[in-house]
Amino acid sequence: MSKLLEVKNLKTYFYTDDGIARAVDDVSYDIDRGETLGLVGESGCGKSVSALSIMRLIPDPPGKIVGGEILFKGKDIVKMTEEEVEDMRGNDIAMIFQEPMTSLNPVFTCGDQIDEAVMLHQKVSKEEARKRSIEMLRLVGIPAPEQRYREYPHQLSGGLRQRVMIAMALSCNPEILIADEPTTALDVTVQAQILELIKKLQDELGMGVIMITHDLGVIAEVTNRVAVMYASKVVEYSTSEEIFYNPKHPYTLGLLSSIPKLNKGQGRLSTIEGNVPAATNYPQGCHFCTRCKYVDSKVYTQDSKCWNEEPKLEQVDGVSVLHTVACHYWRDIAMKRQKEGDVIPAAAV
């Protein structure tokens, strides 16, 4: 049985003066009703671009979806007409953007902006849209929703603006909600409230949720499955439990090692040396080879395979769930870690 949404071998490139930026290159993942999929990775790894590709919001030029399929209930979004996409966008698949202050129009009230989405997709009158908008503001926990309906974005706090964005995204009862770093720049108390709200609404409405974040704590708390992305690629993909307690890819290991450990003194925080390579100049082989600490270790030397042959996702041995990893030497690395007693205390997340 097919999934609600299936992204298959997606390629989204940007054609710039510096060359072709392969922002998303051969990425695949899927999601079903009631599931939460986490997309995690550093800034610039392609998380948001893959989500914008699903919504067909890639600016053309310079960007273009050059390959792959995005199947929503079996129909390819890439091949939809603009009219079909406009009907789908916000109605069947909705998105919460990173920064509500720049996503909300400052010259219109919050209510007007929610009304517009409701009237466009639900084909109702202005009065019916107003009632629906106030109902949604109340649903997302905004106090005095009738008053907030008449206010402008700048009159609200960051947490309330984020709730307005969620109300707008959910106003047409979408089947899939894409949350692009919905807790960025919010204090920890408001973060917890927003995550709890999304989970509560998901349970009530049965939505599939794609949670995009670089915060592994958020991923551990709310997701069922995780796709770890690095430099335009999915490098590891499995259930949340497998990713946190049985990680295989050197990049995933580096991310987990960088989490502060509260149960013991650690001194300096562990980091992944170097920077993400430019999207116009990825290494020919494994995109992580320029930063991988195992390249020059005793596991293997700096051989031609890592630098010249791109690793493909393969199933991890001996696990009952889907767990794929894109690394030529993940078995050798796992053996080396086992011998050295290198354990990632994922329970600290």
TORTORMI-460854 format. One record per residue (C-alpha): x, y, z. Coordinates in nm, 3 decimals, m for minus. Layout:
TORTORMI-460854
((X,Y,Z))
...
end
This chain:
TORTORMI-460854
((0.000,0.000,0.000))
((0.141,0.338,m0.100))
((0.226,0.607,0.153))
((0.043,0.938,0.182))
((0.352,1.119,0.052))
((0.652,0.963,m0.123))
((0.959,1.162,m0.224))
((1.160,0.955,m0.471))
((1.510,1.047,m0.594))
((1.434,1.419,m0.575))
((1.686,1.654,m0.737))
((1.653,2.030,m0.698))
((1.931,2.245,m0.842))
((2.001,2.618,m0.851))
((2.174,2.762,m1.157))
((2.401,3.043,m1.033))
((2.693,3.249,m1.162))
((2.924,3.029,m0.954))
((2.792,2.710,m1.113))
((2.516,2.457,m1.049))
((2.428,2.433,m0.680))
((2.296,2.083,m0.611))
((2.086,2.176,m0.309))
((1.893,1.846,m0.304))
((2.046,1.554,m0.490))
((1.876,1.213,m0.512))
((1.678,1.239,m0.186))
((1.405,0.989,m0.094))
((1.173,0.960,0.207))
((0.804,0.899,0.275))
((0.534,0.965,0.533))
((0.188,0.831,0.614))
((m0.112,0.958,0.810))
((m0.044,1.012,1.178))
((0.334,0.978,1.137))
((0.602,1.236,1.214))
((0.915,1.231,1.001))
((1.216,1.431,1.118))
((1.459,1.591,0.873))
((1.776,1.677,1.063))
((2.112,1.822,0.965))
((2.324,2.135,0.959))
((2.217,2.456,0.790))
((2.258,2.430,0.415))
((2.213,2.054,0.392))
((1.893,2.071,0.185))
((1.618,2.021,0.445))
((1.417,2.332,0.367))
((1.475,2.308,m0.009))
((1.330,1.957,m0.012))
((1.021,2.089,0.172))
((0.985,2.386,m0.063))
((1.011,2.140,m0.353))
((0.713,1.948,m0.212))
((0.517,2.274,m0.203))
((0.645,2.372,m0.551))
((0.777,2.699,m0.406))
((1.126,2.682,m0.557))
((1.195,3.019,m0.730))
((1.244,2.957,m1.103))
((1.490,3.097,m1.202))
((1.739,3.020,m1.054))
((1.602,2.700,m0.900))
((1.448,2.400,m1.071))
((1.334,2.048,m0.985))
((1.539,1.854,m1.238))
((1.459,1.497,m1.141))
((1.264,1.258,m0.923))
((0.903,1.228,m0.814))
((0.693,1.375,m0.532))
((0.390,1.150,m0.505))
((0.096,1.276,m0.300))
((m0.163,0.998,m0.279))
((m0.009,0.854,m0.593))
((m0.015,1.176,m0.801))
((0.316,1.339,m0.895))
((0.328,1.699,m0.769))
((0.621,1.773,m1.003))
((0.396,1.712,m1.304))
((0.092,1.900,m1.171))
((m0.030,2.213,m1.350))
((0.001,2.544,m1.167))
((m0.375,2.542,m1.103))
((m0.357,2.195,m0.946))
((m0.062,2.301,m0.729))
((m0.243,2.612,m0.608))
((m0.541,2.399,m0.511))
((m0.316,2.149,m0.328))
((m0.091,2.403,m0.157))
((m0.234,2.507,0.180))
((m0.536,2.283,0.131))
((m0.391,1.929,0.125))
((m0.031,2.011,0.223))
((0.045,2.310,0.445))
((0.372,2.457,0.571))
((0.482,2.650,0.878))
((0.777,2.864,0.775))
((1.088,2.937,0.980))
((1.035,3.301,1.069))
((0.674,3.415,1.122))
((0.762,3.786,1.121))
((0.882,3.765,0.760))
((0.616,3.510,0.655))
((0.322,3.718,0.778))
((0.231,4.031,0.581))
((0.282,4.335,0.809))
((0.013,4.548,0.638))
((m0.274,4.302,0.694))
((m0.426,4.188,1.021))
((m0.367,3.832,1.133))
((m0.735,3.756,1.079))
((m0.735,3.883,0.721))
((m0.443,3.657,0.635))
((m0.611,3.346,0.774))
((m0.940,3.447,0.609))
((m0.769,3.462,0.271))
((m0.649,3.101,0.295))
((m0.992,2.978,0.409))
((m1.186,3.163,0.138))
((m0.943,3.054,m0.134))
((m0.964,2.682,m0.059))
((m1.294,2.632,0.120))
((m1.502,2.861,m0.105))
((m1.692,3.018,0.185))
((m1.817,3.370,0.256))
((m1.617,3.635,0.439))
((m1.829,3.593,0.753))
((m1.789,3.215,0.753))
((m1.413,3.258,0.700))
((m1.397,3.500,0.996))
((m1.570,3.247,1.223))
((m1.333,2.974,1.104))
((m1.027,3.195,1.161))
((m1.130,3.285,1.517))
((m1.202,2.919,1.583))
((m0.851,2.826,1.463))
((m0.689,3.098,1.676))
((m0.873,2.957,1.975))
((m0.772,2.601,1.878))
((m0.401,2.688,1.882))
((m0.427,2.836,2.229))
((m0.420,3.210,2.157))
((m0.592,3.405,2.438))
((m0.865,3.653,2.340))
((m0.880,3.524,1.980))
((m1.139,3.786,1.871))
((m0.895,4.061,1.969))
((m0.589,3.893,1.812))
((m0.791,3.844,1.493))
((m0.799,4.223,1.451))
((m0.432,4.283,1.540))
((m0.128,4.312,1.313))
((0.173,4.076,1.333))
((0.399,4.338,1.494))
((0.157,4.364,1.786))
((0.213,4.000,1.883))
((0.501,3.824,2.054))
((0.715,3.569,1.868))
((0.528,3.280,2.027))
((0.186,3.421,1.934))
((0.300,3.491,1.576))
((0.413,3.130,1.548))
((0.071,3.017,1.671))
((m0.093,3.240,1.408))
((0.120,3.066,1.143))
((0.007,2.728,1.275))
((m0.356,2.843,1.273))
((m0.319,2.955,0.913))
((m0.153,2.628,0.812))
((m0.427,2.420,0.977))
((m0.722,2.636,0.869))
((m0.807,2.405,0.577))
((m0.747,2.075,0.762))
((m0.444,1.963,0.558))
((m0.344,1.599,0.538))
((0.026,1.684,0.568))
((0.187,1.960,0.775))
((0.547,2.062,0.702))
((0.697,2.240,1.005))
((1.020,2.413,0.904))
((1.204,2.481,1.230))
((0.884,2.595,1.403))
((1.059,2.665,1.735))
((1.356,2.867,1.607))
((1.424,3.185,1.809))
((1.160,3.097,2.070))
((1.241,3.052,2.438))
((1.241,2.697,2.572))
((0.902,2.729,2.745))
((0.731,2.848,2.426))
((0.918,2.581,2.225))
((0.770,2.310,2.444))
((0.422,2.462,2.409))
((0.446,2.479,2.028))
((0.568,2.118,2.000))
((0.295,1.998,2.236))
((0.038,2.191,2.032))
((0.150,2.038,1.701))
((0.140,1.689,1.854))
((m0.208,1.749,2.001))
((m0.345,1.877,1.670))
((m0.183,1.589,1.484))
((m0.356,1.338,1.712))
((m0.690,1.516,1.667))
((m0.668,1.566,1.289))
((m0.465,1.257,1.190))
((m0.212,1.459,0.990))
((0.125,1.343,0.870))
((0.394,1.584,0.995))
((0.738,1.656,0.850))
((0.947,1.820,1.124))
((1.251,2.005,0.991))
((1.506,2.104,1.254))
((1.872,2.098,1.355))
((1.771,2.038,1.718))
((1.818,1.670,1.805))
((1.622,1.718,2.126))
((1.315,1.811,1.922))
((1.373,1.513,1.692))
((1.396,1.274,1.988))
((1.078,1.409,2.142))
((0.832,1.419,1.853))
((0.935,1.200,1.557))
((0.867,0.839,1.458))
((1.132,0.821,1.185))
((1.436,1.032,1.100))
((1.620,1.119,0.780))
((1.967,1.259,0.854))
((2.074,1.493,0.572))
((2.420,1.619,0.487))
((2.526,1.828,0.186))
((2.216,1.756,m0.028))
((2.198,1.384,0.059))
((2.015,1.159,0.302))
((2.304,0.978,0.473))
((2.105,0.775,0.727))
((1.737,0.686,0.753))
((1.550,0.482,1.014))
((1.321,0.495,1.315))
((1.401,0.754,1.581))
((1.500,0.482,1.825))
((1.746,0.326,1.579))
((1.903,0.661,1.491))
((1.961,0.756,1.855))
((2.060,0.419,1.999))
((2.218,0.245,1.699))
((2.368,0.520,1.476))
((2.598,0.409,1.194))
((2.699,0.704,0.976))
((3.002,0.910,1.091))
((2.800,1.231,1.049))
((2.515,1.101,1.268))
((2.774,0.994,1.525))
((2.925,1.342,1.516))
((2.587,1.509,1.567))
((2.505,1.288,1.865))
((2.852,1.331,2.016))
((2.815,1.710,2.007))
((2.516,1.703,2.244))
((2.619,1.824,2.592))
((2.612,1.540,2.846))
((2.445,1.645,3.169))
((2.536,1.335,3.368))
((2.910,1.395,3.377))
((3.172,1.665,3.343))
((3.281,1.687,2.983))
((3.510,1.984,2.945))
((3.510,2.112,2.589))
((3.215,2.015,2.370))
((3.275,1.767,2.092))
((3.252,1.921,1.745))
((3.263,1.815,1.382))
((3.570,1.981,1.236))
((3.543,2.186,0.918))
((3.243,2.323,0.729))
((2.977,2.193,0.495))
((3.120,2.217,0.139))
((2.965,2.461,m0.104))
((2.674,2.319,m0.301))
((2.857,2.409,m0.622))
((3.169,2.215,m0.522))
((3.082,1.891,m0.346))
((3.350,1.618,m0.329))
((3.328,1.365,m0.609))
((3.283,1.072,m0.369))
((3.128,1.082,m0.023))
((3.020,1.439,0.054))
((3.133,1.396,0.416))
((3.485,1.272,0.335))
((3.645,1.616,0.390))
((3.526,1.620,0.754))
((3.509,1.251,0.847))
((3.743,1.170,1.137))
((3.763,0.807,1.027))
((3.919,0.881,0.686))
((4.271,0.897,0.832))
((4.211,0.651,1.115))
((4.319,0.290,1.146))
((3.983,0.178,1.006))
((4.097,0.269,0.657))
((4.331,0.509,0.489))
((4.252,0.802,0.266))
((4.182,0.573,m0.028))
((4.018,0.636,m0.360))
((3.682,0.486,m0.265))
((3.581,0.759,m0.017))
((3.709,1.038,m0.237))
((3.596,0.913,m0.577))
((3.301,0.675,m0.530))
((2.969,0.802,m0.397))
((2.824,0.565,m0.132))
((2.468,0.443,m0.177))
((2.214,0.385,0.098))
((2.222,0.021,0.211))
((2.032,m0.171,0.478))
((2.203,m0.217,0.814))
((2.263,m0.582,0.905))
((2.070,m0.759,1.176))
((1.790,m0.510,1.246))
((1.421,m0.580,1.196))
((1.328,m0.226,1.089))
((1.427,m0.025,0.785))
((1.766,0.130,0.865))
((1.976,0.249,0.573))
((2.315,0.422,0.576))
((2.532,0.572,0.302))
((2.891,0.498,0.406))
((3.146,0.264,0.244))
((3.294,0.158,0.579))
((3.011,0.176,0.832))
((3.070,m0.186,0.933))
((3.441,m0.124,1.001))
((3.358,0.192,1.194))
((3.101,0.006,1.407))
((3.356,m0.264,1.484))
((3.621,m0.006,1.575))
((3.378,0.177,1.804))
((3.279,m0.148,1.972))
((3.642,m0.238,2.042))
((3.713,0.106,2.186))
((3.393,0.112,2.393))
((3.272,0.424,2.213))
((2.906,0.450,2.322))
((2.676,0.738,2.234))
((2.461,0.805,2.545))
((2.150,0.882,2.341))
((1.933,0.868,2.651))
((2.080,1.208,2.742))
((1.899,1.368,2.447))
end
